[in-house]
Amino acid sequence: MKRSELLKNPIHLLSLGFGTGLAPKAPGTFGTLVGIPAVLLFAPLGVNAYVGVVVAFALLGIFLCGETGKVLKQHDDPAIVWDEVVGYMVAFIAIPINWQTLLLGFILFRFFDIRKPWPIRAADKHVKGGLGVMVDDLLAGLCVLIIMHALLLAGYLPGVASL
């Protein structure tokens, strides 16, 4: 089965980031781009609803990524990018949304996702299955969230501190 045929199945369509995970180079970066419209769509719902969506997407991602990993016969196949989408969304909990924060969050998230500093690397190595696919990106998003809030509180980001 060709990978593009997986997109006919809604489980794989989501886990492959609507096809962005099939990009021949940098699928994680292309998958993270799907996080931008997700943030733009759900952030206006308010912090509590946004957190609810992120938690629901993370729990759904454990299932999605696990199922697609089984079909691809590879744990955390580069084509699986739902974890990038949700990790990027984590970075925007209670952060004002504008082009500057979206860009900074994107750059920081890609840095943490690619470099995987401790504890991200440890989690990536030791946790398997769908949870293992998700956990490193959730931690990367959490690292970015902490940095973004610190910058916001210090007055380095445009917008009003939303804590």
Sequence and secondary structure as in RCSB ss.txt:
>XXXX:A:sequence
MKRSELLKNPIHLLSLGFGTGLAPKAPGTFGTLVGIPAVLLFAPLGVNAYVGVVVAFALLGIFLCGETGKVLKQH
DDPAIVWDEVVGYMVAFIAIPINWQTLLLGFILFRFFDIRKPWPIRAADKHVKGGLGVMVDDLLAGLCVLIIMHA
LLLAGYLPGVASL
>XXXX:A:secstr
  GGGGGGSHHHHHHTGGGGGG SS HHHHHHHHHHHHHHHHGGG HHHHHHHHHHHHHHHHHHHHHHHHHHTST
T TT  HHHHHHHHHTTTT   SHHHHHHHHHHHHHHHHH  TTHHHHHHH  HHHHHHHHHHHHHHHHHHHHHH
HHHTT SSS    
